[in-house]
Amino acid sequence: MAYCLLNSQYVPLDVTENAIQQAVMLGSVSGAAVDAQTFEVLFHVVTLNPSFKIPFSVSSFFTSFNSWVC
């Protein structure tokens, strides 16, 4: 889906790139793969609000691994 959007002449590259970045962030934070349906929802959200960002807390991300980062 992301590949098709990147090749599309109708979707601005920055919108598709932001949707991909947000999907990667969501997958990293949740520890689960982002499926096509979730990516589609993220894409629609980014289309409506190009500055959309997944809320992310560095401390909550690192504590989920139960280790210290130096």
DSSP file (Angstrom, degrees, kcal/mol; ACC not computed):
  #  RESIDUE AA STRUCTURE BP1 BP2  ACC     N-H-->O    O-->H-N    N-H-->O    O-->H-N    TCO  KAPPA ALPHA  PHI   PSI    X-CA   Y-CA   Z-CA
    1    1 A M     >        0   0    0      0, 0.0     4,-2.2     0, 0.0     5,-0.2   0.000 360.0 360.0 360.0 -45.7    0.0    0.0    0.0
    2    2 A A  H  >  +     0   0    0      1,-0.2     4,-2.5     2,-0.2     5,-0.2   0.903 360.0  53.1 -63.0 -40.4    2.8    2.4    0.9
    3    3 A Y  H  > S+     0   0    0      1,-0.2     4,-1.7     2,-0.2    -1,-0.2   0.923 109.1  48.6 -61.0 -44.9    4.6    1.6   -2.3
    4    4 A C  H  > S+     0   0    0      1,-0.2     4,-0.7     2,-0.2    -1,-0.2   0.895 111.4  50.1 -62.4 -40.3    1.5    2.4   -4.4
    5    5 A L  H >< S+     0   0    0     -4,-2.2     3,-0.6     1,-0.2     6,-0.3   0.895 108.4  52.4 -66.0 -39.4    1.0    5.7   -2.5
    6    6 A L  H 3< S+     0   0    0     -4,-2.5    -1,-0.2     1,-0.2    -2,-0.2   0.851 112.4  45.8 -64.9 -32.9    4.7    6.7   -3.1
    7    7 A N  H 3< S+     0   0    0     -4,-1.7    -1,-0.2    -5,-0.2    -2,-0.2   0.565  90.8 110.3 -84.9  -8.8    4.3    6.0   -6.8
    8    8 A S    <<  -     0   0    0     -4,-0.7     3,-0.1    -3,-0.6    -3,-0.0  -0.394  58.1-154.4 -70.0 141.5    1.0    7.9   -7.0
    9    9 A Q  S    S+     0   0    0      1,-0.1    -1,-0.1    -2,-0.1    -4,-0.1   0.535  92.5  57.1 -86.6  -8.7    0.9   11.2   -8.8
   10   10 A Y  S    S+     0   0    0     -5,-0.1    -1,-0.1     1,-0.1    -5,-0.1   0.617  93.1  69.6-100.7 -15.8   -2.1   12.3   -6.7
   11   11 A V  S    S-     0   0    0     -6,-0.3    -1,-0.1    -3,-0.1     5,-0.0  -0.914  85.1-120.2-109.5 124.3   -0.7   12.0   -3.2
   12   12 A P    >>  -     0   0    0      0, 0.0     4,-1.7     0, 0.0     3,-0.7  -0.347  19.8-128.5 -60.1 139.0    2.0   14.4   -2.1
   13   13 A L  H 3> S+     0   0    0      1,-0.2     4,-3.0     2,-0.2     5,-0.2   0.858 106.2  58.4 -58.4 -37.9    5.1   12.6   -1.0
   14   14 A D  H 3> S+     0   0    0      1,-0.2     4,-2.1     2,-0.2    -1,-0.2   0.848 104.6  51.1 -64.9 -31.9    5.3   14.4    2.3
   15   15 A V  H <> S+     0   0    0     -3,-0.7     4,-2.2     2,-0.2    -1,-0.2   0.940 113.6  43.8 -67.9 -47.0    1.9   13.0    3.3
   16   16 A T  H  X S+     0   0    0     -4,-1.7     4,-2.3     2,-0.2    -2,-0.2   0.913 113.7  51.0 -64.8 -42.5    2.8    9.5    2.4
   17   17 A E  H  X S+     0   0    0     -4,-3.0     4,-2.6     1,-0.2    -1,-0.2   0.902 110.3  49.1 -62.8 -41.2    6.2    9.8    4.1
   18   18 A N  H  X S+     0   0    0     -4,-2.1     4,-2.6    -5,-0.2    -1,-0.2   0.906 109.9  51.7 -65.1 -40.6    4.6   11.1    7.3
   19   19 A A  H  X S+     0   0    0     -4,-2.2     4,-2.0     2,-0.2    -2,-0.2   0.906 111.3  47.8 -62.3 -40.7    2.1    8.3    7.3
   20   20 A I  H  X S+     0   0    0     -4,-2.3     4,-2.4     2,-0.2    -2,-0.2   0.925 111.9  49.6 -65.1 -44.6    5.0    5.8    7.0
   21   21 A Q  H  X S+     0   0    0     -4,-2.6     4,-2.4     1,-0.2    -2,-0.2   0.901 111.4  48.7 -61.1 -41.3    6.9    7.5    9.8
   22   22 A Q  H  X S+     0   0    0     -4,-2.6     4,-2.7     2,-0.2    -1,-0.2   0.868 110.0  51.9 -68.5 -35.4    3.9    7.4   12.1
   23   23 A A  H  X S+     0   0    0     -4,-2.0     4,-2.5     2,-0.2    -2,-0.2   0.906 110.7  48.0 -65.5 -41.5    3.3    3.7   11.3
   24   24 A V  H  X S+     0   0    0     -4,-2.4     4,-2.4     2,-0.2    -2,-0.2   0.919 112.7  48.8 -63.7 -43.4    6.9    2.9   12.2
   25   25 A M  H  X S+     0   0    0     -4,-2.4     4,-2.7     2,-0.2     5,-0.2   0.931 111.8  48.7 -62.1 -46.1    6.6    4.9   15.4
   26   26 A L  H  X S+     0   0    0     -4,-2.7     4,-2.6     1,-0.2     6,-0.3   0.915 112.6  48.0 -61.0 -44.0    3.3    3.2   16.3
   27   27 A G  H  X>S+     0   0    0     -4,-2.5     4,-1.9     2,-0.2     5,-0.6   0.885 112.8  48.9 -63.9 -39.0    4.8   -0.2   15.6
   28   28 A S  H  <5S+     0   0    0     -4,-2.4    -2,-0.2     2,-0.2    -1,-0.2   0.919 115.1  43.2 -66.5 -44.4    7.9    0.6   17.7
   29   29 A V  H  <5S+     0   0    0     -4,-2.7    -2,-0.2     1,-0.2    -1,-0.2   0.903 121.2  39.4 -69.7 -41.5    6.0    1.9   20.6
   30   30 A S  H  <5S-     0   0    0     -4,-2.6    -1,-0.2    -5,-0.2    -2,-0.2   0.737  97.5-134.1 -82.9 -22.3    3.4   -0.9   20.6
   31   31 A G  T  <5S+     0   0    0     -4,-1.9     2,-0.3     1,-0.3    -3,-0.2   0.668  70.8 105.6  76.5  15.8    5.8   -3.7   19.8
   32   32 A A  S   <S-     0   0    0     -5,-0.6    -1,-0.3    -6,-0.3    -2,-0.2  -0.909  77.7 -98.4-127.8 155.0    3.4   -5.0   17.2
   33   33 A A        -     0   0    0     -2,-0.3     2,-0.7    -3,-0.1    -9,-0.0  -0.406  34.4-124.6 -68.6 146.2    3.3   -5.0   13.4
   34   34 A V        -     0   0    0     -2,-0.1    -1,-0.1     4,-0.0     2,-0.0  -0.847  28.9-149.0 -93.7 118.3    1.2   -2.3   11.8
   35   35 A D     >  -     0   0    0     -2,-0.7     4,-2.4     1,-0.1     5,-0.2  -0.262  28.0 -98.7 -82.9 174.2   -1.3   -4.0    9.4
   36   36 A A  H  > S+     0   0    0      1,-0.2     4,-2.4     2,-0.2     5,-0.1   0.865 121.6  53.7 -61.8 -38.6   -2.7   -2.5    6.2
   37   37 A Q  H  > S+     0   0    0      2,-0.2     4,-1.9     1,-0.2    -1,-0.2   0.914 110.7  46.0 -65.1 -42.4   -6.0   -1.4    7.9
   38   38 A T  H  > S+     0   0    0      2,-0.2     4,-2.5     1,-0.2    -2,-0.2   0.905 112.3  51.1 -66.3 -41.3   -4.1    0.5   10.6
   39   39 A F  H  X S+     0   0    0     -4,-2.4     4,-2.7     1,-0.2    -2,-0.2   0.898 107.8  53.3 -62.2 -39.7   -1.8    2.1    8.0
   40   40 A E  H  X S+     0   0    0     -4,-2.4     4,-2.2     2,-0.2    -1,-0.2   0.905 109.3  48.4 -61.9 -41.6   -4.8    3.2    6.0
   41   41 A V  H  X S+     0   0    0     -4,-1.9     4,-2.4     2,-0.2    -2,-0.2   0.930 112.0  49.2 -63.8 -45.2   -6.3    4.9    9.1
   42   42 A L  H  X S+     0   0    0     -4,-2.5     4,-2.7     1,-0.2     5,-0.2   0.912 109.6  52.6 -59.8 -41.8   -3.0    6.6    9.8
   43   43 A F  H  X S+     0   0    0     -4,-2.7     4,-2.3     1,-0.2    -1,-0.2   0.917 109.7  47.9 -60.8 -44.0   -2.8    7.7    6.1
   44   44 A H  H  X S+     0   0    0     -4,-2.2     4,-2.0     2,-0.2    -1,-0.2   0.895 111.8  50.1 -64.6 -39.6   -6.3    9.2    6.3
   45   45 A V  H  X S+     0   0    0     -4,-2.4     4,-2.3     1,-0.2    -2,-0.2   0.929 112.2  46.9 -63.5 -45.3   -5.4   11.0    9.6
   46   46 A V  H  < S+     0   0    0     -4,-2.7    -2,-0.2     1,-0.2    -1,-0.2   0.856 109.0  55.6 -66.3 -34.3   -2.2   12.4    8.1
   47   47 A T  H  < S+     0   0    0     -4,-2.3    -1,-0.2    -5,-0.2    -2,-0.2   0.906 112.6  41.8 -62.6 -41.2   -4.2   13.5    5.0
   48   48 A L  H  < S+     0   0    0     -4,-2.0    -2,-0.2     1,-0.3    -1,-0.2   0.832 133.7  20.8 -74.4 -32.8   -6.6   15.5    7.2
   49   49 A N    ><  -     0   0    0     -4,-2.3     3,-2.5    -5,-0.2    -1,-0.3  -0.772  67.1-170.4-139.3  90.4   -3.8   16.8    9.4
   50   50 A P  T 3  S+     0   0    0      0, 0.0    -4,-0.1     0, 0.0    -1,-0.1   0.672  87.4  57.0 -58.9 -17.7   -0.3   16.7    7.7
   51   51 A S  T 3  S+     0   0    0      2,-0.0    -5,-0.1    -5,-0.0   -36,-0.0   0.329  77.4 136.4 -94.5   9.0    1.4   17.7   10.9
   52   52 A F    <   -     0   0    0     -3,-2.5     2,-0.3    -6,-0.2   -30,-0.1  -0.289  29.8-177.9 -59.0 136.4   -0.1   14.7   12.8
   53   53 A K        -     0   0    0    -31,-0.0    -2,-0.0   -32,-0.0   -31,-0.0  -0.996  32.4-112.3-135.9 140.8    2.4   12.9   15.1
   54   54 A I        -     0   0    0     -2,-0.3     2,-0.1     1,-0.1   -31,-0.0  -0.581  43.5-110.5 -66.9 126.4    1.9    9.8   17.3
   55   55 A P        -     0   0    0      0, 0.0     2,-0.4     0, 0.0    -1,-0.1  -0.428  48.3-178.9 -60.5 131.0    2.2   10.9   20.9
   56   56 A F        -     0   0    0     -2,-0.1     2,-0.5    -3,-0.0     3,-0.1  -0.995  24.2-164.3-143.2 131.0    5.4    9.4   22.2
   57   57 A S     >  -     0   0    0     -2,-0.4     4,-1.8     1,-0.1     5,-0.1  -0.971  11.6-154.1-115.8 119.8    7.2    9.5   25.5
   58   58 A V  H  > S+     0   0    0     -2,-0.5     4,-2.4     1,-0.2     5,-0.2   0.897  95.4  53.6 -59.0 -41.9   10.9    8.5   25.4
   59   59 A S  H  > S+     0   0    0      1,-0.2     4,-2.1     2,-0.2    -1,-0.2   0.895 109.0  47.5 -63.9 -39.5   10.8    7.4   29.0
   60   60 A S  H  > S+     0   0    0      2,-0.2     4,-0.8     1,-0.2    -1,-0.2   0.835 111.2  52.8 -70.7 -30.0    7.8    5.1   28.5
   61   61 A F  H  < S+     0   0    0     -4,-1.8     3,-0.3     2,-0.2     4,-0.3   0.933 113.3  41.8 -68.7 -46.0    9.5    3.6   25.4
   62   62 A F  H ><>S+     0   0    0     -4,-2.4     3,-1.2     1,-0.2     5,-0.8   0.842 110.3  56.0 -73.3 -33.1   12.7    2.7   27.2
   63   63 A T  H ><5S+     0   0    0     -4,-2.1     3,-1.3     1,-0.2    -1,-0.2   0.743  93.9  69.4 -72.2 -19.8   11.1    1.4   30.3
   64   64 A S  T 3<5S+     0   0    0     -4,-0.8    -1,-0.2    -3,-0.3    -2,-0.2   0.716  97.1  53.5 -68.6 -17.9    9.1   -1.1   28.3
   65   65 A F  T < 5S-     0   0    0     -3,-1.2    -1,-0.3    -4,-0.3    -2,-0.2   0.470 104.4-132.2 -93.2  -2.6   12.4   -2.9   27.6
   66   66 A N  T < 5 +     0   0    0     -3,-1.3     2,-0.3    -4,-0.2    -3,-0.1   0.866  69.4 104.2  54.5  41.5   13.3   -3.2   31.3
   67   67 A S  S   <S-     0   0    0     -5,-0.8     2,-0.3     2,-0.0    -2,-0.2  -0.977  71.2-111.5-145.8 159.4   16.8   -1.9   30.8
   68   68 A W        -     0   0    0     -2,-0.3     2,-0.5    -3,-0.1    -5,-0.0  -0.710  21.7-150.1 -92.0 142.6   18.8    1.2   31.3
   69   69 A V              0   0    0     -2,-0.3    -7,-0.0     1,-0.1    -2,-0.0  -0.964 360.0 360.0-112.9 123.0   20.1    3.2   28.4
   70   70 A C              0   0    0     -2,-0.5    -1,-0.1     0, 0.0    -2,-0.0   0.408 360.0 360.0-101.2 360.0   23.3    5.1   28.9
